[in-house]
């Protein structure tokens, strides 16, 4: 009788073990087969209504498709402050981590958007900075109240990444991205010894950006960014592709076009 009871207990243990294995194995197989999903958004034109729409839609699609992270592929000389501010706010509020690969320019508005990202990677020949506000029609430097606003949002964006422990572990915490560096990209009066004196707006090369904590790694391609710096040898790269509707919407919401339409309407009234 006792041996029969022991035999039944052993059988029950085998059944329980089998059930546990059947429950665990599919999850293990799924975890092994699942590749990290990276959502790519190209920012390769002047910052404006088009790029703002692309970023909005791309971030939304990345979230809907359960992407692991978003990677911006940037090459821009700048553009509109309003759209750039909207884009940096969207990045700062994103639930997904947003990284940027600067290939090769992140000037002016592009610098602001890049600083908002969780990590910045740059091609060795890339540069970031020169974020002084200029008049869109004349190209002249805008009045100081506009520069003051740009200094403020550049500083706030840098500060949003918080502080980290000092290298020696003894000194006070330091900013992960020094806000003074961001301000120097707007105002030549902000001196960064060894990089910009009181006559220069700060623009950093890739190696300089690494030295000052404004670049997390140098790479020559998107693939190198993902493999060497993000640590993914096997991944799915999904690119956001703007539709014709997106481009039409971007054209119709362009600030210059809207200003011309207003002038045309006013001219027609008078």
JOSULJO-V607113 format. One record per residue. N is the residue number from 1. RES is the residue in one small letter. NEAR is the number of other C-alpha atoms within 12 Angstrom. Layout:
n: {N;N}
res: {RES;RES}
near: {NEAR;NEAR}
This chain:
n: {1;2;3;4;5;6;7;8;9;10;11;12;13;14;15;16;17;18;19;20;21;22;23;24;25;26;27;28;29;30;31;32;33;34;35;36;37;38;39;40;41;42;43;44;45;46;47;48;49;50;51;52;53;54;55;56;57;58;59;60;61;62;63;64;65;66;67;68;69;70;71;72;73;74;75;76;77;78;79;80;81;82;83;84;85;86;87;88;89;90;91;92;93;94;95;96;97;98;99;100;101;102;103;104;105;106;107;108;109;110;111;112;113;114;115;116;117;118;119;120;121;122;123;124;125;126;127;128;129;130;131;132;133;134;135;136;137;138;139;140;141;142;143;144;145;146;147;148;149;150;151;152;153;154;155;156;157;158;159;160;161;162;163;164;165;166;167;168;169;170;171;172;173;174;175;176;177;178;179;180;181;182;183;184;185;186;187;188;189;190;191;192;193;194;195;196;197;198;199;200;201;202;203;204;205;206;207;208;209;210;211;212;213;214;215;216;217;218;219;220;221;222;223;224;225;226;227;228;229;230;231;232;233;234;235;236;237;238;239;240;241;242;243;244;245;246;247;248;249;250;251;252;253;254;255;256;257;258;259;260;261;262;263;264;265;266;267;268;269;270}
res: {x;x;x;x;x;x;x;x;x;x;x;x;x;x;x;x;x;x;x;x;x;x;x;x;x;x;x;x;x;x;x;x;x;x;x;x;x;x;x;x;x;x;x;x;x;x;x;x;x;x;x;x;x;x;x;x;x;x;x;x;x;x;x;x;x;x;x;x;x;x;x;x;x;x;x;x;x;x;x;x;x;x;x;x;x;x;x;x;x;x;x;x;x;x;x;x;x;x;x;x;x;x;x;x;x;x;x;x;x;x;x;x;x;x;x;x;x;x;x;x;x;x;x;x;x;x;x;x;x;x;x;x;x;x;x;x;x;x;x;x;x;x;x;x;x;x;x;x;x;x;x;x;x;x;x;x;x;x;x;x;x;x;x;x;x;x;x;x;x;x;x;x;x;x;x;x;x;x;x;x;x;x;x;x;x;x;x;x;x;x;x;x;x;x;x;x;x;x;x;x;x;x;x;x;x;x;x;x;x;x;x;x;x;x;x;x;x;x;x;x;x;x;x;x;x;x;x;x;x;x;x;x;x;x;x;x;x;x;x;x;x;x;x;x;x;x;x;x;x;x;x;x;x;x;x;x;x;x;x;x;x;x;x;x;x;x;x;x;x;x}
near: {7;8;9;10;11;12;13;14;14;14;14;14;14;14;14;14;15;14;14;14;15;14;13;14;15;15;14;13;14;11;12;12;13;17;19;25;25;37;38;35;36;35;43;28;24;27;39;36;34;34;45;42;35;36;43;30;27;38;38;23;26;31;22;14;21;20;30;29;36;42;41;45;38;41;35;36;31;36;40;36;36;26;31;41;35;26;41;36;27;28;36;29;19;24;19;28;27;39;39;49;51;48;35;31;37;47;40;43;47;49;55;52;54;50;52;40;40;34;36;42;48;42;34;25;23;35;39;49;43;39;48;44;36;25;17;16;10;9;11;11;19;22;14;16;14;21;28;20;23;35;35;25;33;44;31;28;38;36;25;24;24;19;17;19;14;13;12;10;10;10;10;12;16;22;26;29;36;31;32;32;44;47;40;40;48;44;38;27;22;23;22;27;15;13;25;26;18;18;16;24;30;37;35;38;30;33;25;28;35;26;19;28;29;42;38;32;34;34;30;23;25;33;25;21;31;33;19;19;24;29;13;22;17;19;22;23;25;26;26;30;21;25;15;12;15;23;20;15;21;27;20;20;22;26;23;19;17;16;14;15;16;14;14;13;12;11;10;9;8;7}
